[in-house]
Amino acid sequence: PAVMGVAGAVFFGGSLLAGLPSLSPETAAAVAGLGATAGVVTQVFARASKYSLFDPAKEMVYIEMDADEKKQGKAAVDLVGSQIGKSGASWITQAFLLGCGSIAAAMPFTGVIFGAVIITWIKATLGLHKQMQETERARLAQQQQQQTAAAAVLGAGGAGGAAGVA
């Protein structure tokens, strides 16, 4: 999300700055080119990271779930995350275009929504990281308790067996 945020900021910043009347045509073209390049980088990074990082990570979340939880979780993520997210973004874009009259006029509002999504994404990622750490700590504590209990049983059984032999 951080890389997407930086590239998106360059894209929106370059796109908005290129429209300033105080810039010379050459400078405006250079700034617009920088913004467009950042937009391309953003899209390439978004697609590459989706298929190489996000999809496998999404599937890893389901490993610890039973079959019913997996089914419900996948349905919720696929329906809510994909379909509603995509159509929601389309509706927001259309509303901005209709309300503002042009893509250039809608760009500041779209940038604000983009920033809000990036901030939400970062917060969600940090929250998920915290939950995964807590789950891992609990799993390790449970595993350690099981090992301690097994050692105690083996120790008690070993002492009793040794006393019976002598």
PAGUMAR-241023 format. One record per residue: residue number from 0; residue in three letters; y, x, z of N, C-alpha, C, O in turn. Coordinates in steps of 0.001 Angstrom, whole numbers, plus 524288, in hexadecimal, padded with zeros to 5 digits. Layout:
<atoms>
ATOM   n res   nyy   nxx   nzz  cayy  caxx  cazz   cyy   cxx   czz   oyy   oxx   ozz
ATOM NUM ALA     Y     X     Z     Y     X     Z     Y     X     Z     Y     X     Z
...
</atoms>
This chain:
<atoms>
ATOM   n res   nyy   nxx   nzz  cayy  caxx  cazz   cyy   cxx   czz   oyy   oxx   ozz
ATOM   0 PRO 7FB47 80321 80000 80000 80000 80000 804F9 8034B 80000 808F0 801B5 7FDCC
ATOM   1 ALA 804C4 807DD 80275 80970 80B2B 802B1 80AE8 80D24 7FD3E 80F7D 80D11 7FBCA
ATOM   2 VAL 8070F 80EE2 7FA44 8081D 810CF 7F4F8 80A1A 80C59 7F18D 80DBB 80D09 7EE78
ATOM   3 MET 807AD 807C1 7F221 8097D 80335 7EF30 80F19 801D9 7F0AB 8123F 80074 7ED51
ATOM   4 GLY 81053 80244 7F5B0 81599 8011A 7F77C 8199C 804D9 7F540 81DCE 80335 7F38F
ATOM   5 VAL 81858 809DF 7F53C 81C00 80DC9 7F321 81CAF 80D08 7ED40 82112 80CF4 7EB49
ATOM   6 ALA 81852 80C7B 7EA77 818B6 80BBF 7E4C7 81B87 806AC 7E37F 81EA0 8067A 7DFD2
ATOM   7 GLY 81A7A 80296 7E67E 81D2D 7FD9C 7E59D 822FA 7FE09 7E6C4 8262C 7FBC2 7E3FD
ATOM   8 ALA 8245C 800EC 7EAD2 829E7 801AB 7EC1D 82CAF 80490 7E7AF 8311A 8033C 7E653
ATOM   9 VAL 82A23 8087C 7E574 82C7D 80B53 7E10C 82D04 807AC 7DC5A 830F8 807BE 7D99D
ATOM  10 PHE 828FA 8047A 7DB72 8292E 800C3 7D718 82DAA 7FCE8 7D7C2 830E5 7FC4F 7D43F
ATOM  11 PHE 82DE1 7FA4E 7DC36 83203 7F673 7DD03 8375C 7F906 7DD52 83B2A 7F6FA 7DB34
ATOM  12 GLY 837B0 7FD89 7DFF6 83CA8 80051 7E03F 83E92 80201 7DAEB 84321 8013A 7D99B
ATOM  13 GLY 83B18 80454 7D7CF 83C9D 805F5 7D28C 83E1D 80167 7CF1E 841D9 801BB 7CC1C
ATOM  14 SER 83B3E 7FD2D 7CF8A 83C69 7F88F 7CC5F 841AA 7F631 7CDD6 844AB 7F495 7CA71
ATOM  15 LEU 842BF 7F5FD 7D2E3 847AE 7F3B3 7D49D 84C50 7F74E 7D39B 8507C 7F586 7D203
ATOM  16 LEU 84B95 7FC5F 7D487 84FE2 80015 7D3AA 8514E 80095 7CDE9 855D8 80180 7CC9C
ATOM  17 ALA 84D7E 7FFFD 7CA78 84E91 8007C 7C4DF 85251 7FC48 7C2F9 854E6 7FCFB 7BEFA
ATOM  18 GLY 852A4 7F7FB 7C5BF 8561F 7F3BF 7C435 85BAC 7F444 7C637 85EF7 7F0F4 7C512
ATOM  19 LEU 85CC4 7F85A 7C92F 86215 7F908 7CB2E 865DC 7FA40 7C6BE 864C5 7FDA8 7C386
ATOM  20 PRO 86A42 7F788 7C686 86DFF 7F883 7C245 870B3 7FDCB 7C2A9 872C6 7FFB3 7BEC2
ATOM  21 SER 870BD 80032 7C73F 87370 8052F 7C7E3 87067 809CC 7C59C 8728E 80E12 7C522
ATOM  22 LEU 86B77 80904 7C434 86855 80D4B 7C205 86952 80DDE 7BC2F 86A29 80A0B 7B964
ATOM  23 SER 86933 812B7 7BA70 8699A 813A1 7B4CC 86490 811B8 7B23B 8608D 8114C 7B4DA
ATOM  24 PRO 864B3 81093 7AD34 85FEF 80EB7 7AA9C 85B69 81291 7AB02 856E8 810FB 7AB91
ATOM  25 GLU 85C9B 817A7 7AAB8 85872 81B92 7AB17 85601 81B9C 7B08B 8513B 81BD8 7B11A
ATOM  26 THR 8594E 81B61 7B482 8575A 81B58 7B9E3 8544D 8165C 7BAF5 8502F 8167F 7BD70
ATOM  27 ALA 85653 811F7 7B917 8539F 80CFA 7B9D7 84E3F 80D1B 7B742 84A70 80B22 7B970
ATOM  28 ALA 84DF3 80F71 7B29A 848F1 80FCF 7AFE1 84522 81353 7B2DD 8407D 81224 7B338
ATOM  29 ALA 8471E 817A0 7B500 843C6 81B30 7B800 841CB 81888 7BCFB 83D38 8190B 7BE5D
ATOM  30 VAL 84539 815B9 7BFA1 843AE 812FE 7C46C 83FC0 80EAC 7C32C 83BEC 80DF7 7C5FF
ATOM  31 ALA 840B4 80BCB 7BEF0 83D0E 807AB 7BD4E 837C8 80A09 7BBDA 833B1 807D2 7BD15
ATOM  32 GLY 837E2 80E8B 7B93C 832FE 81136 7B7E0 82FFF 812EA 7BCB1 82B36 8127A 7BCE0
ATOM  33 LEU 832CD 814DB 7C099 83054 81663 7C586 82DE4 8119C 7C829 8297F 811D4 7CA1B
ATOM  34 GLY 830CB 80D53 7C831 82EBF 80882 7CA7F 829EF 8068F 7C7A0 8261D 804F1 7CA0D
ATOM  35 ALA 82A25 806BA 7C268 825A9 804F3 7BF4F 820E9 80876 7C038 81C84 8068D 7C0A5
ATOM  36 THR 821C8 80D84 7C081 81D7C 81127 7C188 81B13 81012 7C6E4 8164D 81015 7C77B
ATOM  37 ALA 81E62 80F24 7CAC0 81C63 80DDD 7CFF5 81952 808C4 7CFD8 81569 80837 7D298
ATOM  38 GLY 81B16 80505 7CCA9 81835 8001B 7CC20 812D4 800F2 7C9D0 80F04 7FE98 7CB8E
ATOM  39 VAL 81284 8044D 7C5E3 80D6E 80584 7C37A 809E1 80839 7C772 80547 806E9 7C7EE
ATOM  40 VAL 80C10 80C02 7CA45 80905 80ECD 7CE37 80716 80AF8 7D25F 8029F 80B4E 7D41F
ATOM  41 THR 80A72 8075D 7D3EB 808F4 80377 7D7CF 80452 80044 7D5E7 80095 7FF6A 7D8CE
ATOM  42 GLN 80490 7FE80 7D10C 80058 7FB4A 7CEF8 7FB46 7FE63 7CE63 7F714 7FC72 7CFB6
ATOM  43 VAL 7FBA5 80328 7CC6F 7F6F7 80663 7CBDA 7F495 80784 7D134 7EFD7 8071B 7D1E5
ATOM  44 PHE 7F7DC 808EE 7D4F7 7F5E6 80A01 7DA32 7F379 8051F 7DC98 7EF66 8056D 7DF21
ATOM  45 ALA 7F5F3 800A2 7DBCD 7F3E9 7FBBD 7DE06 7EE85 7FA85 7DBDB 7EB01 7F919 7DED0
ATOM  46 ARG 7EDD3 7FB0C 7D6D7 7E8B5 7F9D9 7D47C 7E49D 7FDE2 7D611 7E036 7FC7E 7D769
ATOM  47 ALA 7E60B 802CB 7D5E7 7E24A 806E5 7D742 7E09F 8066F 7DCFA 7DBFC 806D8 7DE31
ATOM  48 SER 7E450 8059A 7E06D 7E2F3 80543 7E5F2 7DFF9 80049 7E72F 7DCA7 80043 7EAA9
ATOM  49 LYS 7E11C 7FC17 7E46A 7DE41 7F736 7E559 7D86C 7F807 7E459 7D528 7F6A6 7E797
ATOM  50 TYR 7D72E 7FA42 7DFE1 7D1B0 7FACB 7DE7A 7CEF5 7FF48 7E148 7CA40 7FF04 7E23B
ATOM  51 SER 7D1D4 80363 7E29D 7CF43 807E3 7E50D 7CF6D 807C7 7EB07 7CBFF 80A06 7ED8B
ATOM  52 LEU 7D355 80539 7ED57 7D3DB 80548 7F305 7D344 7FFE2 7F580 7D026 7FF2D 7F918
ATOM  53 PHE 7D63C 7FC1F 7F397 7D687 7F71B 7F64A 7D187 7F3EB 7F5CA 7CFAA 7F1C7 7F9AB
ATOM  54 ASP 7CF59 7F390 7F128 7CA95 7F07A 7F07F 7C60A 7F2B4 7F3B8 7C362 7EFB8 7F665
ATOM  55 PRO 7C510 7F7D8 7F38D 7C0E6 7F9ED 7F6EC 7C215 7F935 7FCC1 7BE8E 7F805 7FFCD
ATOM  56 ALA 7C6FD 7F9EB 7FE50 7C866 7F938 803D2 7C7B2 7F38D 80577 7C5FD 7F275 809D3
ATOM  57 LYS 7C903 7EFFA 801FB 7C84F 7EA6A 8031A 7C288 7E93A 80400 7C130 7E640 80788
ATOM  58 GLU 7BF28 7EB82 800E0 7B989 7EA95 80182 7B773 7ED17 8067E 7B3C2 7EB10 808D1
ATOM  59 MET 7B9BA 7F171 8082F 7B7FD 7F40C 80CF5 7B8EE 7F0A9 811C0 7B60D 7F10A 81596
ATOM  60 VAL 7BCE9 7ED60 81194 7BE13 7E9F2 815F9 7B991 7E638 816FA 7B89F 7E4B2 81B70
ATOM  61 TYR 7B6C8 7E4BF 812DF 7B29B 7E0E6 81358 7AD74 7E332 8155A 7A9D7 7E03B 8167B
ATOM  62 ILE 7AD05 7E848 815D3 7A816 7EACA 81750 7A629 7E8DD 81CA0 7A187 7E7BB 81D39
ATOM  63 GLU 7A999 7E87C 8206F 7A812 7E70D 825C1 7A74B 7E131 8267A 7A5BD 7DF7F 82AB3
ATOM  64 MET 7A856 7DE12 8227A 7A7FF 7D85E 82302 7A28F 7D663 8219D 79FB9 7D8CD 81E93
ATOM  65 ASP 7A12A 7D1E4 823EF 79C44 7CF72 8225B 79D2A 7CC7D 81D35 7A193 7CC31 81B52
ATOM  66 ALA 79903 7CA55 81AFA 79952 7C7FE 815BB 79D46 7C38D 81576 7A024 7C321 811A0
ATOM  67 ASP 79D7A 7C03E 81972 7A121 7BBD5 81973 7A6CF 7BDB3 819A3 7AA27 7BBC7 816C4
ATOM  68 GLU 7A7D4 7C181 81D18 7AD1D 7C39F 81D80 7AEC6 7C63B 81865 7B33F 7C5B3 816B8
ATOM  69 LYS 7AB24 7C90F 815F0 7AC5B 7CB97 810F3 7ADEF 7C794 80CE6 7B1D5 7C83E 80A29
ATOM  70 LYS 7AAE3 7C368 80C85 7ABEF 7BF61 808A1 7B14C 7BCEC 80987 7B45D 7BC57 805DF
ATOM  71 GLN 7B265 7BB82 80E59 7B766 7B90E 80F9D 7BBED 7BCE0 80EE7 7C00A 7BB71 80CDD
ATOM  72 GLY 7BB29 7C1B2 81094 7BF45 7C5A0 8100D 7C094 7C6D3 80A68 7C525 7C729 808EF
ATOM  73 LYS 7BC85 7C777 80742 7BD6D 7C898 801B3 7C00F 7C40B 7FEFF 7C38A 7C4D2 7FBC5
ATOM  74 ALA 7BE72 7BF50 80044 7C0E0 7BAB7 7FDDE 7C6A4 7BA69 7FF54 7C9F2 7B954 7FC01
ATOM  75 ALA 7C7D5 7BB5B 8043E 7CD46 7BB1F 805FC 7D08A 7BF5A 8035A 7D4D6 7BE48 80179
ATOM  76 VAL 7CE8D 7C415 80337 7D189 7C865 800E2 7D238 7C791 7FB0B 7D680 7C846 7F8F8
ATOM  77 ASP 7CE05 7C610 7F860 7CE60 7C55A 7F2BC 7D1EA 7C0C6 7F14C 7D4DE 7C118 7ED84
ATOM  78 LEU 7D1A6 7BC8F 7F443 7D4FA 7B810 7F313 7DA9C 7B8F2 7F4BF 7DE3B 7B869 7F1A1
ATOM  79 VAL 7DB4A 7BA4A 7F9A8 7E092 7BAD6 7FBB7 7E331 7BFBC 7F99F 7E786 7BF88 7F78B
ATOM  80 GLY 7E089 7C41D 7FA31 7E2DF 7C917 7F8AE 7E3F8 7C992 7F2EC 7E82E 7CB4A 7F15E
ATOM  81 SER 7E037 7C812 7EFC0 7E0DB 7C8DB 7EA1F 7E3B4 7C460 7E785 7E7F1 7C510 7E55C
ATOM  82 GLN 7E15D 7BFD2 7E7BD 7E368 7BB76 7E4A8 7E8B0 7B97D 7E696 7EC56 7B8E5 7E384
ATOM  83 ILE 7E916 7B87D 7EB9F 7EE03 7B67F 7EDAC 7F233 7BABB 7ED77 7F6C3 7B993 7EC7A
ATOM  84 GLY 7F0B3 7BF99 7EE61 7F47B 7C3DF 7EE0E 7F6C0 7C479 7E8A2 7FB7B 7C510 7E801
ATOM  85 LYS 7F363 7C452 7E4B8 7F53F 7C4E5 7DF55 7F88C 7C043 7DDA5 7FCB8 7C0F1 7DB5A
ATOM  86 SER 7F6B1 7BB8E 7DEC3 7F9B3 7B6FA 7DD1B 7FEBF 7B68D 7E037 802BC 7B4DF 7DE1D
ATOM  87 GLY 7FEA3 7B811 7E53B 80367 7B808 7E85F 80780 7BBBC 7E630 80C1F 7BA6B 7E5F3
ATOM  88 ALA 805CE 7C05A 7E49B 8096C 7C41B 7E24D 80BB9 7C1FC 7DD37 81058 7C2BE 7DC1F
ATOM  89 SER 8088B 7BF5F 7DA2B 80A79 7BD12 7D549 80E7D 7B8CE 7D657 8127B 7B87E 7D3AE
ATOM  90 TRP 80D6D 7B58C 7DA36 81117 7B15B 7DB8F 81646 7B395 7DD85 81A73 7B1AE 7DC13
ATOM  91 ILE 815FF 7B78F 7E0C4 81ACD 7B9FA 7E2C6 81DEE 7BC55 7DE51 822AF 7BBA9 7DE0F
ATOM  92 THR 81B48 7BF19 7DACC 81DF6 7C176 7D651 8207D 7BD4F 7D2E9 824FA 7BDE4 7D148
ATOM  93 GLN 81DA3 7B925 7D1D5 81FCE 7B4EA 7CEA0 82482 7B262 7D145 82863 7B129 7CEB4
ATOM  94 ALA 82429 7B19A 7D65F 8288C 7AF42 7D934 82D60 7B2C4 7D8E4 831B7 7B0DB 7D819
ATOM  95 PHE 82CA1 7B7D4 7D982 83110 7BB6F 7D917 83357 7BB66 7D391 8381B 7BB74 7D2E8
ATOM  96 LEU 82FFC 7BB50 7CFA2 831E9 7BB3E 7CA40 834F0 7B63F 7C91C 83918 7B668 7C6B2
ATOM  97 LEU 832DD 7B1D9 7CAD6 83599 7ACEB 7C9F5 83AA8 7ACA3 7CD14 83EA2 7AABC 7CB28
ATOM  98 GLY 83A7A 7AE89 7D1E3 83F1D 7AE53 7D537 8435B 7B225 7D3AC 847FF 7B100 7D435
ATOM  99 CYS 841C7 7B6AF 7D1C2 84595 7BACB 7D086 846FE 7BB05 7CABA 84B2D 7BCF3 7C95B
ATOM 100 GLY 843A8 7B922 7C765 844E3 7B8FD 7C1D1 842DD 7BD8A 7BEA2 8423C 7BD0D 7B9E4
ATOM 101 SER 841D2 7C1FD 7C121 83FD1 7C67B 7BE2C 83CB8 7CA08 7C1C9 83D15 7C9AC 7C691
ATOM 102 ILE 839AD 7CD77 7BF64 836A0 7D133 7C270 83A41 7D4E5 7C563 83953 7D623 7C9F0
ATOM 103 ALA 83E63 7D6A3 7C2C4 84209 7DA43 7C544 844A6 7D7C9 7CA00 8455C 7DA61 7CDFC
ATOM 104 ALA 84614 7D2D8 7C99F 8489F 7D034 7CE06 844BC 7CF25 7D272 8463D 7CEFB 7D702
ATOM 105 ALA 83FC9 7CE6E 7D11D 83BC4 7CD56 7D514 839C2 7D24D 7D7B2 83731 7D202 7DBC0
ATOM 106 MET 83AE2 7D6D5 7D572 838C4 7DBCA 7D756 839EB 7DCDF 7DD1E 8365C 7DE96 7DFDC
ATOM 107 PRO 83E9E 7DBFE 7DF1E 83F86 7DD13 7E4B5 83C16 7D9B8 7E844 83A0F 7DB9C 7EC32
ATOM 108 PHE 83B75 7D4D1 7E6E5 8383F 7D14B 7EA13 83278 7D2DB 7E9CF 82FAE 7D2B8 7EDBA
ATOM 109 THR 830C5 7D451 7E52D 82B65 7D613 7E486 82A7D 7DB0F 7E7AC 82652 7DBC2 7E9F8
ATOM 110 GLY 82E57 7DE7E 7E7C6 82DF8 7E34C 7EAD5 82D80 7E23E 7F0A5 82A92 7E4E9 7F35F
ATOM 111 VAL 8305F 7DE5B 7F292 83007 7DCF5 7F819 82A8E 7DAF0 7F95E 82847 7DC68 7FD58
ATOM 112 ILE 82878 7D79A 7F603 82322 7D59E 7F6D6 81F3E 7DA1F 7F6A3 81BAA 7DA5F 7F9D6
ATOM 113 PHE 81FE9 7DDAA 7F2EB 81C7B 7E23C 7F287 81CA5 7E55D 7F797 8188F 7E6DD 7F9A3
ATOM 114 GLY 82150 7E65B 7F99F 821DC 7E943 7FE7F 81F37 7E683 8030A 81CAB 7E906 80640
ATOM 115 ALA 81FCD 7E161 80354 81D4B 7DE64 80783 8175E 7DEB7 8071D 814AD 7DF26 80B13
ATOM 116 VAL 8155C 7DE83 80260 80FAD 7DEE4 801A0 80DBE 7E450 80332 809A9 7E4C9 805B1
ATOM 117 ILE 8109B 7E85F 801C6 80F0E 7EDB8 8032F 80F0F 7EE63 8091D 80B71 7F0B3 80B48
ATOM 118 ILE 8130D 7EC67 80BBC 81357 7ECD9 81171 80ECC 7E9E3 813F7 80C52 7EBD8 81798
ATOM 119 THR 80DBA 7E531 81209 8095A 7E221 81413 80437 7E4F4 81324 800D2 7E502 8168C
ATOM 120 TRP 8039F 7E74D 80E8B 7FEE6 7EA2B 80D2D 7FE14 7EEC7 810E6 7F9BD 7EFAD 812C5
ATOM 121 ILE 80242 7F1AA 811F1 801D9 7F629 8157C 80061 7F456 81AF4 7FD09 7F6B3 81D79
ATOM 122 LYS 802DE 7F01F 81CD3 80191 7EE1B 82205 7FBE5 7EC43 8223F 7F931 7ED34 8261C
ATOM 123 ALA 7FA1A 7E9AA 81E28 7F4AB 7E7CF 81E0D 7F0DE 7EC67 81E00 7ECD7 7EC43 8209E
ATOM 124 THR 7F224 7F071 81B0C 7EECA 7F510 81ACA 7EE7B 7F7BF 8201D 7EA42 7F951 821CE
ATOM 125 LEU 7F2E8 7F845 822BA 7F2EB 7FAB1 827ED 7EFFB 7F74B 82BDD 7ED37 7F957 82F39
ATOM 126 GLY 7F08D 7F229 82B7C 7EDB9 7EEA2 82EF3 7E7DC 7EEEB 82E17 7E4D6 7EEF0 831D4
ATOM 127 LEU 7E644 7EF24 8292D 7E0B5 7EF9E 827F3 7DE93 7F4CC 829EA 7DA32 7F509 82BE4
ATOM 128 HIS 7E1A0 7F8EC 82962 7E005 7FE09 82B56 7DF1A 7FDD8 83140 7DB40 7FFF5 83335
ATOM 129 LYS 7E2A6 7FB50 83409 7E223 7FAD9 839B2 7DD40 7F7B5 83B1A 7DA61 7F931 83EAA
ATOM 130 GLN 7DC49 7F36E 8385F 7D79F 7F045 83964 7D2A3 7F355 83853 7CEE0 7F303 83B4D
ATOM 131 MET 7D2A0 7F646 8341C 7CDFC 7F95F 832CB 7CD0D 7FD99 836E0 7C88F 7FEAC 83837
ATOM 132 GLN 7D128 80001 838DD 7D08D 803F3 83D00 7CE54 80186 841F4 7CAE6 803CB 84471
ATOM 133 GLU 7D046 7FCE5 84367 7CE4D 7FA43 84816 7C891 7F8CB 84762 7C574 7F96A 84AFF
ATOM 134 THR 7C729 7F6DF 842D6 7C1BE 7F572 841C2 7BE42 7FA3D 841FA 7B9F3 7FA02 8441A
ATOM 135 GLU 7C00B 7FE86 83FD5 7BCFA 8035B 83FDF 7BC59 80570 8456A 7B824 80748 846D6
ATOM 136 ARG 7C085 80529 84896 7C025 806DF 84E0A 7BC2F 80388 8510D 7B90A 80592 85410
ATOM 137 ALA 7BC60 7FE6E 85033 7B8B2 7FAEA 852DE 7B31A 7FC08 85123 7AF84 7FBF9 85456
ATOM 138 ARG 7B25A 7FD0B 84C1D 7AD1C 7FE3F 84A1F 7AB1C 80354 84C70 7A690 803AA 84DF7
ATOM 139 LEU 7AE71 80747 84CB7 7ACDF 80C48 84EFA 7ABBC 80BC4 854CF 7A808 80E23 856C0
ATOM 140 ALA 7AEDD 808B2 857A0 7ADF2 807DC 85D36 7A8BB 80516 85E13 7A5C9 80676 8619E
ATOM 141 GLN 7A79B 8012F 85AD2 7A2A4 7FE66 85B3F 79E16 8020D 85A08 79A13 801F0 85CAF
ATOM 142 GLN 79EB9 8053C 85614 79A9F 808F5 8549B 799BC 80CE4 85905 79545 80E4A 85A23
ATOM 143 GLN 79DEE 80EAB 85B86 79D74 81264 85FD2 79AC1 80FD8 86483 79794 81256 86720
ATOM 144 GLN 79C03 80ADC 86595 7996D 80812 869E0 79398 80784 868D8 79069 80817 86C67
ATOM 145 GLN 7923A 80668 86403 78CB4 805E5 86299 789E7 80B18 8633B 7857C 80B3E 86521
ATOM 146 GLN 78C68 80F59 861AC 78A08 8147C 86238 7896F 815F8 867F4 7857D 81843 86978
ATOM 147 THR 78D57 814A9 86B27 78D14 815CD 870C3 788BA 812A8 87349 785C9 814B0 87681
ATOM 148 ALA 78851 80DA4 871CF 78425 80A53 873F7 77ECB 80C4E 8724A 77B24 80C5B 8756A
ATOM 149 ALA 77E4F 80DED 86D69 77950 80FFA 86B85 777E9 81508 86E56 7735D 815E6 86FA5
ATOM 150 ALA 77BC4 81858 86F45 77AC4 81D3D 87214 77926 81C25 877B2 775C1 81ECE 879D2
ATOM 151 ALA 77B96 81837 87A1C 77A36 816D9 87F7E 774A1 814C8 87FC3 771BD 81611 88362
ATOM 152 VAL 7731B 81196 87BEF 76DCB 80F7D 87BC6 769EE 813DC 87AE8 765DE 8140E 87D78
ATOM 153 LEU 76B23 8175D 87755 767A8 81BD0 8764E 7675D 81F65 87B0D 76333 8216F 87C51
ATOM 154 GLY 76BC7 82026 87DAB 76BE1 82376 88255 768BC 82119 886C9 765EF 823E3 88987
ATOM 155 ALA 7692C 81C14 88782 76646 81961 88BB0 76081 8193D 88A55 75D2F 819FE 88DBA
ATOM 156 GLY 75F4F 81849 88570 759DD 81838 883C3 75774 81DA3 88404 752DD 81E34 88555
ATOM 157 GLY 75A75 82186 882C8 75892 826EC 882EC 75789 828B6 8887C 753B4 82B71 8897B
ATOM 158 ALA 75AF3 8272D 88C2A 75A3E 828B0 891A7 7557D 825F7 893EC 75279 8285D 896CE
ATOM 159 GLY 754C8 82107 892AC 75046 81E23 8949A 74B3B 8204B 89256 74743 820A2 89507
ATOM 160 GLY 74B69 821B9 88D70 746BE 823E1 88AE2 74559 82932 88D1F 740BE 82A74 88DB6
ATOM 161 ALA 74947 82C4F 88E5E 7484E 83175 8908B 7461F 83113 8960E 742C5 83426 8979B
ATOM 162 ALA 74815 82D37 89907 7462F 82C81 89E64 7407D 82AA1 89E58 73D69 82C01 8A1C6
ATOM 163 GLY 73F2C 82783 89A72 739D1 8258A 89A29 735FC 829CB 898A9 7316C 82985 89A26
ATOM 164 VAL 737B3 82DB6 895C3 7344C 831DA 893EA 73336 835B1 89860 72EDB 837AC 898D8
ATOM 165 ALA 73717 836BD 89B9D 73682 83AAF 89FCA 73346 838BA 8A409 7325E 83B81 8A7DB
</atoms>
